[in-house]
Amino acid sequence: MAAGAVHKGSLLGIEHLEVAEMESILRLARKLNVNRPQPLLRNRRIALLFYETSTRTRTSFEFAAKALGATTTLVQTAGSSIEKGESLLDTGYTLRALGADAIVIRHPSSGAPSHLAKHIGIPVINAGDGMHEHPSQALLDAYTILQHKKTLQGLKVAIIGDIFHSRVARSSIHLLSKFGVHITLCGPQEFVPDVAATLAKGLRIARNMEEALHGADVVMLLRVQKERLSGLQIREAEYVDRYQMTPEKLRLAKRDALLMHPGPIIRGMELTSEVADGAQSLILQEVANGVPVRMAILVRALAKTVARVGNPRKSTTAGKVSTKTKKTTGGRASR
């Protein structure tokens, strides 16, 4: 593969991903059964290259790979040559030379996965890069919503919290807007600057939760790190008073509104325990759905052919899963 060419199995972001590609990943995720593993990636080696800490993303990628028969190796900054000053590209070249068929990478610098993908010649999957994107989180959130709503088209979604620093928010905004969702961003000026409205067409900004929550079908909360409030005009107590999700505020949304959060959640900051553990909360369901969605992402990256689930004699390419898959309308996690 020529230098600068990105492997077609790479997943680097949502912004430039076609709707058809996203639909293909979501359809494939519905067909993959995490409780009945299939060795679609037997003898494949996947390197998990994590320059930042992670629980949900790293673990679900590892479980997803192993459910598909692949072997995983975790490489972290501590205890590796990265600590000695090895560059990102040299680390990538080393992993490829050792036999890695794909690299799942989380990095504090925006654009690092794309930089690696242009030089490495194997699939690179972005597991979060700086303040840029977190594509697999956006896909699993869409997957989760579609377990409760027939379509994304026309839904009203309120995204509340620290949008400025959130790679999850960027990926979710790109995905949801492409599917015709009406999005309202809510938070103080420091976390939701006016320029945020330019991330996608049709975005609306609200400074108070009442306006953002009115008629919302889905409410997405984002983590607020206390240290980021330091030096800002808004103080922690004021943020909690104005933007913390409580049962009373959640009632301003539709009665069947879904409550989501990519985690980790900070109880007592962006939401109360009553909300986190309430009947409308899909937080743990999002976590669980990370496995099938990331299984689909890995299959898209590495499998030349995909055995049709339930009918192993037939096969289809990973990007051409039948559109006649059974819709999942239930699946609420027991709380």
URCOR-V549547 format. One record per residue. N is the residue number from 1. RES is the residue in one letter. OMEGA is omega as a letter, one per 30 degrees, with the letter a starting at -180 (999 if undefined). Layout:
((N RES OMEGA) (N RES OMEGA))
//
This chain:
((1 M a) (2 A l) (3 A a) (4 G l) (5 A a) (6 V l) (7 H a) (8 K l) (9 G a) (10 S l) (11 L a) (12 L a) (13 G l) (14 I a) (15 E a) (16 H l) (17 L a) (18 E l) (19 V a) (20 A l) (21 E l) (22 M l) (23 E l) (24 S l) (25 I a) (26 L l) (27 R l) (28 L l) (29 A l) (30 R a) (31 K a) (32 L a) (33 N a) (34 V a) (35 N l) (36 R a) (37 P l) (38 Q a) (39 P a) (40 L a) (41 L l) (42 R l) (43 N l) (44 R a) (45 R a) (46 I l) (47 A l) (48 L a) (49 L a) (50 F l) (51 Y l) (52 E l) (53 T l) (54 S l) (55 T a) (56 R a) (57 T a) (58 R a) (59 T a) (60 S l) (61 F l) (62 E l) (63 F a) (64 A a) (65 A a) (66 K l) (67 A l) (68 L l) (69 G a) (70 A l) (71 T a) (72 T l) (73 T a) (74 L l) (75 V l) (76 Q a) (77 T a) (78 A l) (79 G l) (80 S l) (81 S l) (82 I l) (83 E a) (84 K l) (85 G l) (86 E a) (87 S l) (88 L a) (89 L l) (90 D l) (91 T l) (92 G l) (93 Y l) (94 T a) (95 L l) (96 R l) (97 A l) (98 L l) (99 G l) (100 A l) (101 D l) (102 A l) (103 I l) (104 V a) (105 I l) (106 R a) (107 H a) (108 P a) (109 S l) (110 S l) (111 G a) (112 A l) (113 P l) (114 S l) (115 H l) (116 L a) (117 A a) (118 K a) (119 H a) (120 I l) (121 G l) (122 I a) (123 P l) (124 V a) (125 I a) (126 N l) (127 A l) (128 G l) (129 D l) (130 G l) (131 M a) (132 H a) (133 E l) (134 H a) (135 P a) (136 S l) (137 Q l) (138 A l) (139 L a) (140 L l) (141 D l) (142 A l) (143 Y a) (144 T l) (145 I a) (146 L l) (147 Q a) (148 H l) (149 K a) (150 K a) (151 T l) (152 L a) (153 Q l) (154 G l) (155 L l) (156 K a) (157 V l) (158 A l) (159 I a) (160 I l) (161 G a) (162 D a) (163 I a) (164 F a) (165 H a) (166 S l) (167 R l) (168 V a) (169 A a) (170 R l) (171 S l) (172 S l) (173 I l) (174 H a) (175 L a) (176 L a) (177 S l) (178 K a) (179 F l) (180 G l) (181 V l) (182 H a) (183 I l) (184 T l) (185 L a) (186 C l) (187 G l) (188 P a) (189 Q a) (190 E a) (191 F l) (192 V l) (193 P a) (194 D a) (195 V l) (196 A a) (197 A a) (198 T a) (199 L l) (200 A l) (201 K l) (202 G l) (203 L l) (204 R l) (205 I l) (206 A a) (207 R l) (208 N a) (209 M a) (210 E l) (211 E a) (212 A a) (213 L a) (214 H l) (215 G a) (216 A l) (217 D a) (218 V l) (219 V l) (220 M l) (221 L l) (222 L a) (223 R l) (224 V l) (225 Q a) (226 K a) (227 E l) (228 R l) (229 L a) (230 S l) (231 G l) (232 L a) (233 Q a) (234 I a) (235 R a) (236 E a) (237 A l) (238 E l) (239 Y l) (240 V a) (241 D a) (242 R a) (243 Y l) (244 Q l) (245 M l) (246 T l) (247 P a) (248 E l) (249 K a) (250 L l) (251 R l) (252 L l) (253 A l) (254 K a) (255 R a) (256 D a) (257 A l) (258 L a) (259 L a) (260 M l) (261 H a) (262 P a) (263 G f) (264 P a) (265 I l) (266 I a) (267 R a) (268 G l) (269 M a) (270 E l) (271 L l) (272 T l) (273 S l) (274 E l) (275 V a) (276 A a) (277 D a) (278 G a) (279 A a) (280 Q a) (281 S l) (282 L a) (283 I l) (284 L l) (285 Q l) (286 E l) (287 V a) (288 A a) (289 N l) (290 G a) (291 V a) (292 P l) (293 V l) (294 R l) (295 M a) (296 A l) (297 I l) (298 L l) (299 V l) (300 R a) (301 A a) (302 L a) (303 A l) (304 K l) (305 T a) (306 V l) (307 A a) (308 R a) (309 V l) (310 G l) (311 N a) (312 P a) (313 R l) (314 K l) (315 S l) (316 T l) (317 T a) (318 A a) (319 G a) (320 K l) (321 V a) (322 S l) (323 T a) (324 K l) (325 T a) (326 K l) (327 K l) (328 T a) (329 T l) (330 G l) (331 G l) (332 R l) (333 A l) (334 S a) (335 R 999))
//
